[in-house]
Amino acid sequence: DGLHLTADGNKVVFDELVETLKKEGLSVASLPSDLPLLSEIDPRDPLKSFPDTK
């Protein structure tokens, strides 16, 4: 059902994955998003953060 690692093993895999993505020029900041970030949503009027929603 999958790979089961210890916390240390998960950290190694995560760190290696992040490094590989960086080498390819990929980062969270460079990826497009389909939805606004949580910090961009006005809690008093959340729908205005989704202009295509009717």
C-alpha positions in Angstrom: 0.0 0.0 0.0 3.0 2.3 -0.2 6.3 3.3 1.3 6.4 3.6 5.1 9.3 5.6 6.5 10.3 6.9 9.9 10.2 10.7 10.5 13.9 10.8 9.6 13.3 8.8 6.4 10.4 11.1 5.4 12.6 14.1 5.9 15.3 12.7 3.7 12.8 12.0 0.9 11.3 15.5 1.3 14.6 17.3 1.2 15.8 15.3 -1.8 12.5 16.0 -3.6 12.7 19.7 -2.9 16.3 19.9 -4.1 15.4 18.0 -7.3 12.5 20.4 -8.0 14.8 23.4 -7.3 17.3 22.1 -9.8 14.5 22.0 -12.4 13.5 25.6 -11.6 10.3 24.6 -9.9 9.1 26.1 -6.6 5.8 26.9 -4.9 6.3 30.5 -5.8 6.7 29.7 -9.5 3.6 27.5 -9.9 0.3 28.9 -11.1 -2.6 28.6 -8.8 -6.2 28.1 -9.7 -7.6 29.5 -6.5 -6.7 32.4 -4.3 -4.4 31.9 -1.4 -6.1 31.7 2.0 -4.4 35.0 3.0 -5.9 36.7 -0.1 -9.5 35.9 0.8 -11.4 38.6 2.6 -13.2 36.8 5.5 -15.9 39.5 5.5 -16.7 38.9 1.8 -15.1 35.7 0.6 -17.0 35.5 -2.7 -15.3 38.5 -4.1 -12.0 36.5 -4.1 -13.7 34.1 -6.6 -14.7 36.4 -9.4 -15.6 33.6 -11.8 -18.1 32.1 -9.3 -21.7 33.0 -9.7 
